[in-house]
Amino acid sequence: MVLNRLRDEQIADGKQAQFEILQRFLSVDRASANYAEAAQQLDMTEGATRVAAHRLRKHYRSLLRDEIANTVLCEADIEDEIRHLFEGSIELRIASGRVTELAAAHPD
């Protein structure tokens, strides 16, 4: 739901191609992120690509926070829900043999 909303917003802003390439940086370990390849695909510098990916992650976190805010009773519960969501996500990756970190869950 949140990813669809982010995609729709990016398309509305005329950034569909950029989104399609940068969305992989929402859920990969930053150490394995290949910004140089993405930069080449986007015809951007690697630095500009890193900034664009950072902004996309930041906006994703904001949308996720808004979505979770609609599901909890008080604002104080938002951070707990986010933490619980990503702890479960990391546990699932470990159980499946894929030990990666969800980059979007962590501030740059």
FIVODO-922480 format. One record per residue (C-alpha): x, y, z; residue in one letter; residue number from 1. Coordinates in nm, 4 decimals. Layout:
+----------+----------+----------+------+-------+
:     east :    north :       up : nuse : nulum :
+----------+----------+----------+------+-------+
:        X :        Y :        Z :    A :   NUM :
...
+----------+----------+----------+------+-------+
//
This chain:
+----------+----------+----------+------+-------+
:     east :    north :       up : nuse : nulum :
+----------+----------+----------+------+-------+
:   0.0000 :   0.0000 :   0.0000 :    M :     1 :
:   0.2710 :   0.2498 :   0.0980 :    V :     2 :
:   0.4944 :   0.1455 :  -0.1900 :    L :     3 :
:   0.2024 :   0.1861 :  -0.4318 :    N :     4 :
:   0.1343 :   0.5338 :  -0.2973 :    R :     5 :
:   0.5009 :   0.6256 :  -0.3346 :    L :     6 :
:   0.5040 :   0.4899 :  -0.6914 :    R :     7 :
:   0.1888 :   0.6855 :  -0.7796 :    D :     8 :
:   0.3376 :   1.0065 :  -0.6428 :    E :     9 :
:   0.6621 :   0.9536 :  -0.8326 :    Q :    10 :
:   0.4710 :   0.8882 :  -1.1558 :    I :    11 :
:   0.2614 :   1.2013 :  -1.1004 :    A :    12 :
:   0.5859 :   1.3974 :  -1.0591 :    D :    13 :
:   0.7191 :   1.2594 :  -1.3885 :    G :    14 :
:   0.9780 :   1.0392 :  -1.2142 :    K :    15 :
:   0.8572 :   0.6926 :  -1.3093 :    Q :    16 :
:   1.1843 :   0.5831 :  -1.4724 :    A :    17 :
:   1.3847 :   0.7123 :  -1.1764 :    Q :    18 :
:   1.1517 :   0.5372 :  -0.9333 :    F :    19 :
:   1.1758 :   0.2054 :  -1.1174 :    E :    20 :
:   1.5539 :   0.2119 :  -1.0830 :    I :    21 :
:   1.5826 :   0.3592 :  -0.7322 :    L :    22 :
:   1.3085 :   0.1541 :  -0.5653 :    Q :    23 :
:   1.5575 :  -0.1292 :  -0.5131 :    R :    24 :
:   1.7428 :   0.0994 :  -0.2698 :    F :    25 :
:   1.4404 :   0.0955 :  -0.0402 :    L :    26 :
:   1.5104 :  -0.2604 :   0.0688 :    S :    27 :
:   1.8763 :  -0.3467 :   0.0199 :    V :    28 :
:   2.1679 :  -0.3346 :   0.2536 :    D :    29 :
:   2.3468 :  -0.0098 :   0.1696 :    R :    30 :
:   2.6788 :  -0.1935 :   0.1591 :    A :    31 :
:   2.5553 :  -0.3974 :  -0.1371 :    S :    32 :
:   2.3807 :  -0.1076 :  -0.3127 :    A :    33 :
:   2.5271 :  -0.0399 :  -0.6554 :    N :    34 :
:   2.4864 :   0.3347 :  -0.6973 :    Y :    35 :
:   2.7312 :   0.3493 :  -0.9874 :    A :    36 :
:   2.5158 :   0.1160 :  -1.1964 :    E :    37 :
:   2.1984 :   0.3076 :  -1.1102 :    A :    38 :
:   2.3714 :   0.6366 :  -1.1911 :    A :    39 :
:   2.4692 :   0.5071 :  -1.5316 :    Q :    40 :
:   2.1136 :   0.3895 :  -1.5997 :    Q :    41 :
:   1.9756 :   0.7281 :  -1.4951 :    L :    42 :
:   2.2456 :   0.9310 :  -1.6705 :    D :    43 :
:   2.3239 :   1.1006 :  -1.3386 :    M :    44 :
:   2.6350 :   1.1292 :  -1.1283 :    T :    45 :
:   2.6771 :   0.8755 :  -0.8524 :    E :    46 :
:   2.6457 :   1.1530 :  -0.5953 :    G :    47 :
:   2.3185 :   1.2748 :  -0.7446 :    A :    48 :
:   2.1919 :   0.9161 :  -0.7490 :    T :    49 :
:   2.2758 :   0.8728 :  -0.3803 :    R :    50 :
:   2.0905 :   1.1951 :  -0.2993 :    V :    51 :
:   1.7878 :   1.0873 :  -0.5038 :    A :    52 :
:   1.7845 :   0.7467 :  -0.3292 :    A :    53 :
:   1.8142 :   0.9167 :   0.0101 :    H :    54 :
:   1.5190 :   1.1436 :  -0.0707 :    R :    55 :
:   1.3129 :   0.8476 :  -0.1909 :    L :    56 :
:   1.3867 :   0.6553 :   0.1316 :    R :    57 :
:   1.3024 :   0.9617 :   0.3391 :    K :    58 :
:   0.9710 :   1.0077 :   0.1608 :    H :    59 :
:   0.8964 :   0.6357 :   0.1928 :    Y :    60 :
:   0.9538 :   0.6572 :   0.5694 :    R :    61 :
:   0.7213 :   0.9565 :   0.5880 :    S :    62 :
:   0.4443 :   0.7763 :   0.3990 :    L :    63 :
:   0.4938 :   0.4657 :   0.6116 :    L :    64 :
:   0.4714 :   0.6704 :   0.9282 :    R :    65 :
:   0.1483 :   0.8331 :   0.8043 :    D :    66 :
:  -0.0009 :   0.4934 :   0.7210 :    E :    67 :
:   0.0881 :   0.3499 :   1.0602 :    I :    68 :
:  -0.0487 :   0.6598 :   1.2327 :    A :    69 :
:  -0.3883 :   0.5654 :   1.0898 :    N :    70 :
:  -0.3743 :   0.2260 :   1.2609 :    T :    71 :
:  -0.2727 :   0.3126 :   1.6185 :    V :    72 :
:  -0.4638 :   0.4806 :   1.8963 :    L :    73 :
:  -0.2019 :   0.7341 :   2.0001 :    C :    74 :
:   0.0991 :   0.8969 :   1.8403 :    E :    75 :
:   0.3317 :   0.7470 :   2.0996 :    A :    76 :
:   0.2618 :   0.4015 :   1.9525 :    D :    77 :
:   0.3822 :   0.4902 :   1.6018 :    I :    78 :
:   0.7527 :   0.4312 :   1.6649 :    E :    79 :
:   0.6822 :   0.1050 :   1.8469 :    D :    80 :
:   0.4779 :  -0.0187 :   1.5518 :    E :    81 :
:   0.7498 :   0.0780 :   1.3034 :    I :    82 :
:   1.0146 :  -0.0941 :   1.5130 :    R :    83 :
:   0.7987 :  -0.4066 :   1.5461 :    H :    84 :
:   0.7288 :  -0.4114 :   1.1725 :    L :    85 :
:   1.0959 :  -0.4008 :   1.0782 :    F :    86 :
:   1.2107 :  -0.6397 :   1.3504 :    E :    87 :
:   0.9705 :  -0.8940 :   1.2030 :    G :    88 :
:   1.0957 :  -0.8179 :   0.8542 :    S :    89 :
:   1.4574 :  -0.8743 :   0.9552 :    I :    90 :
:   1.3673 :  -1.1982 :   1.1355 :    E :    91 :
:   1.1955 :  -1.3272 :   0.8201 :    L :    92 :
:   1.5046 :  -1.2492 :   0.6126 :    R :    93 :
:   1.7301 :  -1.4292 :   0.8603 :    I :    94 :
:   1.4971 :  -1.7310 :   0.8682 :    A :    95 :
:   1.5030 :  -1.7514 :   0.4900 :    S :    96 :
:   1.8829 :  -1.7315 :   0.4823 :    G :    97 :
:   1.8924 :  -1.3762 :   0.3498 :    R :    98 :
:   2.0571 :  -1.1598 :   0.6131 :    V :    99 :
:   1.9919 :  -0.8100 :   0.4818 :    T :   100 :
:   1.8840 :  -0.4908 :   0.6427 :    E :   101 :
:   1.5809 :  -0.2952 :   0.5313 :    L :   102 :
:   1.7472 :   0.0332 :   0.4364 :    A :   103 :
:   1.4262 :   0.2317 :   0.4414 :    A :   104 :
:   1.3833 :   0.1647 :   0.8104 :    A :   105 :
:   1.7020 :   0.3411 :   0.9063 :    H :   106 :
:   1.7798 :   0.7114 :   0.8678 :    P :   107 :
:   2.0746 :   0.8078 :   0.6490 :    D :   108 :
+----------+----------+----------+------+-------+
//
